[in-house]
Amino acid sequence: MAHYDAVVIGAGPAGGEAAFVLARGGAKVALLEKMPLPRHKTCGGGMPMMVSKVLAMEELRDLAPDAFVEADAKFMRHTWKFGDPCLAPMNPEPGDGCERSLWMVRRSVFDNALAQRAACAGAELRDGLGVRALEIERDGPVKITAEGPSGVWTATADAVIGADGANGITARAVGLRKERSLAIAMEAEVPHRWGEGHADLRPEVCHLEYGAVERGYAWVFPKGDHLNVGAGVFRPRRAGERGDTAVRELLQRAIVDYLTLLGVPKRVEELVFHAHPLPLWNGMDKIQSGRVLLAGDAAGLINPFFGDGILHALKSGQIAAQCVLSGETSGYTEAIAAEFRSNFDAALRMAAFFYRWPGFCYRHGIKRPGATRIAMRLFCGETPFNDISRRMMRLVREAAKSEPIEAKIL
Ligand SMILES: Cc1cc2nc3c(=O)[nH]c(=O)nc-3n(C[C@H](O)[C@H](O)[C@H](O)COP(=O)(O)OP(=O)(O)OC[C@H]3O[C@@H](n4cnc5c(N)ncnc54)[C@H](O)[C@@H]3O)c2cc1C
């Protein structure tokens, strides 16, 4: 039976990055992915990016953006109940020497690029191989059993990184992340010819709608030859909500209405909807047990305010790999807490307010001059949520003097 320094389960951004860092660091590593690559991943594929002279995202420095960035959005068009539009730039004018934008990627292409980069660095990439069981012996290596079309595959490893997403096996196998807060989001990819439809349907504009989905938002993201149109409930009311057909119908309706109102009407039967849970941050939880570490969605690292997780998956994959390389696996939960806790806790407080009173926040927050730039600074991680949540609460107190708080909801 083969033995590895580390086995990484799942070839999303967390797993692709972890396997790359491990291989580059000289470890013998296998990257296992249950689907044949490239595979579809239900996602909007929007990634905040800061470009000055060098790419700010050191995790992506070795990749050529041209290979996977389909559009580079620099404007946001916000709406409330599909009306009251506000088109705003993401960057200050004049520029501060650092350009922020939303990279629009197709996840099948982006994730495959990360996995291939890990393979080039020396990782053994095995796609079409789903992990079925993990056996953990005290002080011994972890035994991994996986299965694919060519049969059963077994191996042992000194460490396992569970980067197997929201529905992964690793967290369950080691009894971690039992109290999860699961949001749900849905998307459809709609073929599009630029120049057709609403005048603001342009490759440099992403669209965000806040009133159509209670406790969530809807989006239209520009891609090379299509639009990614989606909607999500990012502040779930109760645990079982994601299986609720009423919620799914609401999300589908928001997607169809968005297309219609932007002049891209489609018949519902023509659309292929993909829905997927999002494990939101709900406070720091233990994400390491012995030699097993969780990264990305498996560790619940989705920002509870924006609902984004790609960059946090990359970052946590990198931190997990560094802990394995340095033999410091027991310090992993603390390392993740140091990176994410204070910011995500503040984002959670802001989410509680925003998703309760979105109409008020739209009028007094999102539409304010400069709000989109502040949102981009938050999204890029330049400005901590702590700073903004305090300022936001001050603004709310001022605005509440002129508008009774309950009227804000409508
Ligand atoms: C509709 C929707 C829209 C979203 N839009 C955005 C967005 O615009 N921007 C953003 O930043 N985030 C977005 N997200 C969140 C983002 O998709 C996730 O946070 C991100 O994919 C997490 O990456 P990951 O590597 O942790 O997990 P994943 O990307 O889920 O990868 C996990 C991988 O593990 C594999 N796997 C699972 N089980 C096994 C097994 N047993 N054996 C082997 N392999 C296995 C899976 O096949 C998968 O490839 C969105 C999510 C949804 C649902």
The ligand as a Tripos MOL2 file, in Angstrom:
@<TRIPOS>MOLECULE
LIG
   53    58     1     0     0
SMALL
NO_CHARGES

@<TRIPOS>ATOM
      1 C1        -24.4040   29.2290   -6.0510 C.3       1 LIG1
      2 C2        -23.1010   29.5890   -5.3820 C.ar      1 LIG1
      3 C3        -22.4380   30.7460   -5.7850 C.ar      1 LIG1
      4 C4        -21.2080   31.0920   -5.2000 C.ar      1 LIG1
      5 N1        -20.5620   32.1920   -5.6720 N.ar      1 LIG1
      6 C5        -19.3550   32.5320   -5.1580 C.ar      1 LIG1
      7 C6        -18.6340   33.6380   -5.6880 C.ar      1 LIG1
      8 O1        -19.0730   34.3060   -6.6240 O.2       1 LIG1
      9 N2        -17.4360   33.9360   -5.1170 N.ar      1 LIG1
     10 C7        -16.9080   33.2140   -4.1070 C.ar      1 LIG1
     11 O2        -15.8160   33.5360   -3.6280 O.2       1 LIG1
     12 N3        -17.5590   32.1270   -3.6050 N.ar      1 LIG1
     13 C8        -18.7580   31.7580   -4.1140 C.ar      1 LIG1
     14 N4        -19.4020   30.6390   -3.6450 N.ar      1 LIG1
     15 C9        -18.7450   29.8200   -2.6170 C.3       1 LIG1
     16 C10       -17.6320   28.9780   -3.2480 C.3       1 LIG1
     17 O3        -18.1560   28.2320   -4.3120 O.3       1 LIG1
     18 C11       -17.0090   28.0380   -2.2080 C.3       1 LIG1
     19 O4        -16.7160   28.7620   -1.0490 O.3       1 LIG1
     20 C12       -15.7260   27.3900   -2.7310 C.3       1 LIG1
     21 O5        -15.9980   26.5500   -3.8260 O.3       1 LIG1
     22 C13       -15.0340   26.5680   -1.6340 C.3       1 LIG1
     23 O6        -13.9230   25.8850   -2.1630 O.3       1 LIG1
     24 P1        -13.4470   24.4980   -1.5190 P.3       1 LIG1
     25 O7        -12.1860   24.1500   -2.2250 O.co2     1 LIG1
     26 O8        -13.4440   24.5820   -0.0580 O.co2     1 LIG1
     27 O9        -14.6070   23.4620   -1.8780 O.3       1 LIG1
     28 P2        -15.2190   23.0330   -3.2830 P.3       1 LIG1
     29 O10       -14.9680   24.0520   -4.3000 O.co2     1 LIG1
     30 O11       -16.6280   22.6430   -2.9970 O.co2     1 LIG1
     31 O12       -14.3830   21.7480   -3.6760 O.3       1 LIG1
     32 C14       -14.5330   20.5350   -2.9930 C.3       1 LIG1
     33 C15       -14.0990   19.4280   -3.9170 C.3       1 LIG1
     34 O13       -14.0720   18.2030   -3.1840 O.3       1 LIG1
     35 C16       -14.5700   17.1610   -4.0140 C.3       1 LIG1
     36 N5        -15.0230   16.0820   -3.1410 N.ar      1 LIG1
     37 C17       -16.1000   16.0660   -2.3230 C.ar      1 LIG1
     38 N6        -16.1860   14.8830   -1.6780 N.ar      1 LIG1
     39 C18       -15.1190   14.1430   -2.0950 C.ar      1 LIG1
     40 C19       -14.6820   12.8280   -1.7870 C.ar      1 LIG1
     41 N7        -15.3300   12.0340   -0.9330 N.pl3     1 LIG1
     42 N8        -13.5670   12.3740   -2.4030 N.ar      1 LIG1
     43 C20       -12.8850   13.1770   -3.2810 C.ar      1 LIG1
     44 N9        -13.2830   14.4090   -3.6150 N.ar      1 LIG1
     45 C21       -14.3870   14.8950   -3.0220 C.ar      1 LIG1
     46 C22       -15.6960   17.8460   -4.7930 C.3       1 LIG1
     47 O14       -16.0330   17.1350   -5.9700 O.3       1 LIG1
     48 C23       -15.0700   19.2100   -5.0690 C.3       1 LIG1
     49 O15       -14.3710   19.2190   -6.2860 O.3       1 LIG1
     50 C24       -20.6440   30.2760   -4.1840 C.ar      1 LIG1
     51 C25       -21.3090   29.1210   -3.7800 C.ar      1 LIG1
     52 C26       -22.5300   28.7680   -4.3630 C.ar      1 LIG1
     53 C27       -23.2240   27.5130   -3.9170 C.3       1 LIG1
@<TRIPOS>BOND
     1     1     2 1
     2     2     3 ar
     3     2    52 ar
     4     3     4 ar
     5     4     5 ar
     6     4    50 ar
     7     5     6 ar
     8     6     7 ar
     9     6    13 1
    10     7     8 2
    11     7     9 ar
    12     9    10 ar
    13    10    11 2
    14    10    12 ar
    15    12    13 ar
    16    13    14 ar
    17    14    15 1
    18    14    50 ar
    19    15    16 1
    20    16    17 1
    21    16    18 1
    22    18    19 1
    23    18    20 1
    24    20    21 1
    25    20    22 1
    26    22    23 1
    27    23    24 1
    28    24    25 2
    29    24    26 1
    30    24    27 1
    31    27    28 1
    32    28    29 2
    33    28    30 1
    34    28    31 1
    35    31    32 1
    36    32    33 1
    37    33    34 1
    38    33    48 1
    39    34    35 1
    40    35    36 1
    41    35    46 1
    42    36    37 ar
    43    36    45 ar
    44    37    38 ar
    45    38    39 ar
    46    39    40 ar
    47    39    45 ar
    48    40    41 1
    49    40    42 ar
    50    42    43 ar
    51    43    44 ar
    52    44    45 ar
    53    46    47 1
    54    46    48 1
    55    48    49 1
    56    50    51 ar
    57    51    52 ar
    58    52    53 1
@<TRIPOS>SUBSTRUCTURE
     1 LIG1         1 GROUP 0 **** ****
